[in-house]
């Protein structure tokens, strides 16, 4: 079982992704903005973090940059935006996320990178 953080300001997306995560046997903590996600990352440990691109307070990119600077061993991040331009996907991957899923993604497409990110780095 993994502990997953989900930061997205869209209630419907949070509900959908949280249900998927729980159905896969994992726990999920939900956040609606970047600053709350950052506070949680300071006090808690997560196996995977799912981030929206545009959120109030801090964007997904800002949370990712902050985590890289402030957390000794940051968890894997998966960006879960609605942006689907090739340049946005490349920017997300170059920023350090392990995957970029355009929402709404199917259950199988969402679950696969979550499970893959739990593998040891030498196996990924």
HUQUI-V66527 format. One record per residue. N is the residue number from 1. RES is the residue in one letter. SS is DSSP state (H for helix, E for strand, C for the rest). PSI is psi as a letter, one per 40 degrees, with the letter a starting at -180 (999 if undefined). OMEGA is omega in radians with two decimals (NA if undefined). Layout:
n res ss psi omega
N RES SS PSI OMEGA
N RES SS PSI OMEGA
//
This chain:
n res ss psi omega
1 X C h 3.12
2 X C i 3.04
3 X E h -3.02
4 X E h 3.03
5 X E h 3.14
6 X E h 3.11
7 X E h 3.12
8 X C h -3.12
9 X C e 3.13
10 X C h -3.09
11 X H d -3.11
12 X H d 3.12
13 X H d 3.12
14 X H d -3.14
15 X H d -3.12
16 X H d -3.10
17 X H d 3.11
18 X H d 3.10
19 X H d 3.11
20 X H d -3.13
21 X H d 3.14
22 X H d 3.11
23 X H d 3.10
24 X C e 3.07
25 X C e -3.11
26 X C i 3.03
27 X E i -3.13
28 X E h 2.99
29 X E h -3.07
30 X E i 3.10
31 X E i -3.09
32 X C e -3.11
33 X E i -3.10
34 X H d -3.11
35 X H d 3.10
36 X H d 3.09
37 X H d 3.13
38 X H d 3.11
39 X H d 3.13
40 X H d 3.14
41 X H d 3.10
42 X H d -3.03
43 X H d -3.04
44 X C i 3.09
45 X C h 3.13
46 X C i 3.08
47 X C d -3.14
48 X E i 3.05
49 X E h 3.07
50 X E h -3.04
51 X E h 2.92
52 X C i 3.11
53 X C d -3.09
54 X C h 3.09
55 X C i 3.07
56 X E i 3.04
57 X C d 3.13
58 X C h 3.11
59 X C i 3.05
60 X H d 3.10
61 X H d 3.13
62 X H d 3.09
63 X H d 3.13
64 X H d 3.12
65 X H d 3.13
66 X H d -3.12
67 X H d 3.13
68 X H d -3.12
69 X H d -2.94
70 X H d -3.08
71 X C h -3.06
72 X C d 3.12
73 X C g -3.08
74 X C i 3.10
75 X C i 3.03
76 X E i 3.12
77 X E h 3.03
78 X E h 3.12
79 X E h -3.07
80 X C g -3.11
81 X C i 3.01
82 X C e 3.13
83 X C h -3.10
84 X C e 3.07
85 X C i -3.14
86 X H d -3.13
87 X H d 3.10
88 X H d 3.13
89 X H d 3.13
90 X H d 3.13
91 X H d 3.12
92 X H d -3.13
93 X H d 3.10
94 X H d 3.12
95 X H e 3.05
96 X C e 3.09
97 X C i 3.13
98 X C d 3.08
99 X E i -3.10
100 X E h -3.11
101 X C h 3.11
102 X C h -3.14
103 X C i 0.00
104 X C h 3.11
105 X C i 3.12
106 X C i 3.14
107 X H d -3.10
108 X H d -3.12
109 X H d 3.11
110 X H d -3.07
111 X H d -3.04
112 X H d -3.14
113 X H d 3.06
114 X H d 3.14
115 X H d -3.13
116 X H d -3.11
117 X H e 3.11
118 X C e 3.11
119 X C i 3.07
120 X C i -3.09
121 X C d -3.11
122 X C e -3.14
123 X C d -3.11
124 X C 999 NA
//
